[in-house]
Amino acid sequence: MMIYLDNSATTRPHQEVMNTYMKVADQYFGNPSSLHTLGMEAESLLTKARMMMAEHLGVKTKEIIFTSGGTEGNNLAIKGTALGRRERGRHLITTEVEHASSYETFKELESYGYRVTYLPVNEDGRIKTADVEKAIESDTILISIIHVNNETGVIQPIEEIGDMLRSYKHVRFHVDHVQGAIKVPLSLYEANVDMCSLSAHKFHGMKGTGLLYVKEGVPLFPLLHGGDQEQKLRAGTENVAGAVALAKAYRIERGHAIEGLAQLKRLRSQFLKGLEALEGVIVNSPTKGVADHIINFSIPYTKPEVVIQSLAAKQIYVSTKSACSSKLAEPSRVLLAMGFNGERASSAIRVSFSFQTKAQEITTILKELKQIIPTITRVKH
Ligand SMILES: Cc1ncc(COP(=O)(O)O)c(C=O)c1O
């Protein structure tokens, strides 16, 4: 039996979600913009999905923009604000530990004349709200921060930052909530968030679907021009089946959240206890302020690809930050930002759970790691 512990990379879609997707794609294939019955039926399903997600997130229906996923949501929020508010200012604030879909977007914007402040993190991977405030300038137009880090599980103080930003009306606040969705609840209202990205394939929805919450009145320059779909923020015929499947997946996961979150807590403590007993392993995820479903650890002087392939040979699936197959693995930018040395940042492995992960699966991976680790050839990065 396969043991899938790479849920931060992607999750397996729920069977009911796939059934919903198939049914909508098959029976409600009309274009929501068409004026006939088929079009109206498709539009009505899309509106229902939008209403459901708005209710789950505690926002207005028209504030939900369906996207192709987290990468698009982050790009739309960041580039959309940069272009849409360029007359207001050219300064942007983010962190050194963003997902590539935000980080690389900021790097690109620098070559178009924007100034970007990349806030550093402490050894626990966290930024300080006071540092965010200090970085704000009169022409700052956007602050974009990842909620739960995809490599380490570290949670940023989104509520505290949002609260501080109430005194800075000229700054828009975007949150990459892709890894936090359901597993680390966040109230968009309480946290004073203007924009928030979600991706369905991280909560058992379909790949290539997601949403961006955009608070009413927040100006954005669209990435895609054309028709009037999605509040004119994203032209193109809507992925109705994908959006309906997203809402279904969210509802299912949310329905399991109470037992699911308790299960993640138990799994985390079981796994950490097991890792402590393994020689040559150092845990990189901090002990506090961290999501329960992501654990990052290093086995210094090993190539993480080798560990991953050895586990995969036993049908146990985990991740390394780097998919690089060259002799020297690229160190993790996120782990380097936490102050870990190159060796530790180059030998990291990420294990990530879902609500469906079982204690027995943790017992098995620990047993396999115990066997594999002593057999791996040691190298220096
Ligand atoms: C924190 C974070 N942001 C954004 C993304 C990108 O999402 P998507 O794969 O839907 O484009 C990911 C997924 O890898 C992620 O982990």
Ligand as a Chemical Component Dictionary entry (heavy atoms), coordinates in Angstrom:
data_LIG
# 
_chem_comp.id                   LIG 
_chem_comp.type                 NON-POLYMER 
_chem_comp.pdbx_formal_charge   0 
_chem_comp.three_letter_code    LIG 
# 
loop_
_chem_comp_atom.comp_id 
_chem_comp_atom.atom_id 
_chem_comp_atom.alt_atom_id 
_chem_comp_atom.type_symbol 
_chem_comp_atom.charge 
_chem_comp_atom.model_Cartn_x 
_chem_comp_atom.model_Cartn_y 
_chem_comp_atom.model_Cartn_z 
_chem_comp_atom.pdbx_ordinal 
LIG C1 C1 C 0 2.462  28.597 -0.381 1  
LIG C2 C2 C 0 2.119  28.323 -1.801 2  
LIG N1 N1 N 0 1.746  29.337 -2.599 3  
LIG C3 C3 C 0 1.416  29.129 -3.891 4  
LIG C4 C4 C 0 1.470  27.885 -4.452 5  
LIG C5 C5 C 0 1.125  27.706 -5.899 6  
LIG O1 O1 O 0 -0.124 27.109 -6.060 7  
LIG P1 P1 P 0 -0.520 26.381 -7.432 8  
LIG O2 O2 O 0 0.222  25.086 -7.459 9  
LIG O3 O3 O 0 -1.996 26.183 -7.330 10 
LIG O4 O4 O 0 -0.158 27.290 -8.538 11 
LIG C6 C6 C 0 1.872  26.794 -3.667 12 
LIG C7 C7 C 0 1.935  25.427 -4.247 13 
LIG O5 O5 O 0 2.940  24.856 -4.513 14 
LIG C8 C8 C 0 2.208  27.020 -2.312 15 
LIG O6 O6 O 0 2.617  26.024 -1.524 16 
# 
loop_
_chem_comp_bond.comp_id 
_chem_comp_bond.atom_id_1 
_chem_comp_bond.atom_id_2 
_chem_comp_bond.value_order 
_chem_comp_bond.pdbx_ordinal 
LIG C1 C2 SING 1  
LIG C2 N1 SING 2  
LIG C2 C8 DOUB 3  
LIG N1 C3 DOUB 4  
LIG C3 C4 SING 5  
LIG C4 C5 SING 6  
LIG C4 C6 DOUB 7  
LIG C5 O1 SING 8  
LIG O1 P1 SING 9  
LIG P1 O2 DOUB 10 
LIG P1 O3 SING 11 
LIG P1 O4 SING 12 
LIG C6 C7 SING 13 
LIG C6 C8 SING 14 
LIG C7 O5 DOUB 15 
LIG C8 O6 SING 16 
# 
